[in-house]
Amino acid sequence: MKKNMGTVDRVLRIVLALVFAGLYATGMVQGTVGIVLLVLGGVFVLTSLLGTCPIYSVLGLSTCPTKKA
């Protein structure tokens, strides 16, 4: 898969995943909302580590800086 996520996008997703995990761990969110946030956080971590986002691919978006020829 072609990378389509820039560094800022990847770092932001990791930070959001940590926030979601923290909210769940402290009990500020519970139940279905908590589970949804944990799953979303997991997806954010996975896409950040891989450097590619399937939704970006479908929409034709990219936050990667363009390479100069």
Contacts in CASP RR format, 6 or more apart in sequence:
PFRMAT RR
TARGET T0000
AUTHOR 0000-0000-0000
METHOD contacts of the structure
MODEL  1
MKKNMGTVDRVLRIVLALVFAGLYATGMVQGTVGIVLLVLGGVFVLTSLL
GTCPIYSVLGLSTCPTKKA
1 50 0 8 1.000
1 52 0 8 1.000
1 57 0 8 1.000
2 52 0 8 1.000
2 57 0 8 1.000
3 51 0 8 1.000
3 52 0 8 1.000
3 64 0 8 1.000
4 51 0 8 1.000
4 52 0 8 1.000
4 53 0 8 1.000
4 56 0 8 1.000
4 57 0 8 1.000
4 60 0 8 1.000
4 61 0 8 1.000
4 62 0 8 1.000
4 63 0 8 1.000
4 64 0 8 1.000
5 13 0 8 1.000
5 47 0 8 1.000
5 48 0 8 1.000
5 51 0 8 1.000
5 52 0 8 1.000
5 53 0 8 1.000
5 56 0 8 1.000
5 62 0 8 1.000
5 63 0 8 1.000
5 64 0 8 1.000
6 51 0 8 1.000
6 63 0 8 1.000
6 64 0 8 1.000
6 65 0 8 1.000
8 63 0 8 1.000
9 63 0 8 1.000
10 48 0 8 1.000
10 51 0 8 1.000
11 48 0 8 1.000
13 41 0 8 1.000
13 44 0 8 1.000
13 45 0 8 1.000
13 47 0 8 1.000
13 48 0 8 1.000
14 44 0 8 1.000
14 45 0 8 1.000
14 48 0 8 1.000
16 41 0 8 1.000
16 44 0 8 1.000
17 40 0 8 1.000
17 41 0 8 1.000
17 42 0 8 1.000
17 44 0 8 1.000
17 45 0 8 1.000
17 48 0 8 1.000
20 34 0 8 1.000
20 37 0 8 1.000
20 38 0 8 1.000
20 40 0 8 1.000
20 41 0 8 1.000
20 44 0 8 1.000
21 38 0 8 1.000
21 41 0 8 1.000
22 28 0 8 1.000
23 29 0 8 1.000
23 34 0 8 1.000
23 37 0 8 1.000
24 30 0 8 1.000
24 34 0 8 1.000
24 37 0 8 1.000
24 38 0 8 1.000
29 37 0 8 1.000
47 53 0 8 1.000
47 54 0 8 1.000
56 62 0 8 1.000
56 63 0 8 1.000
END
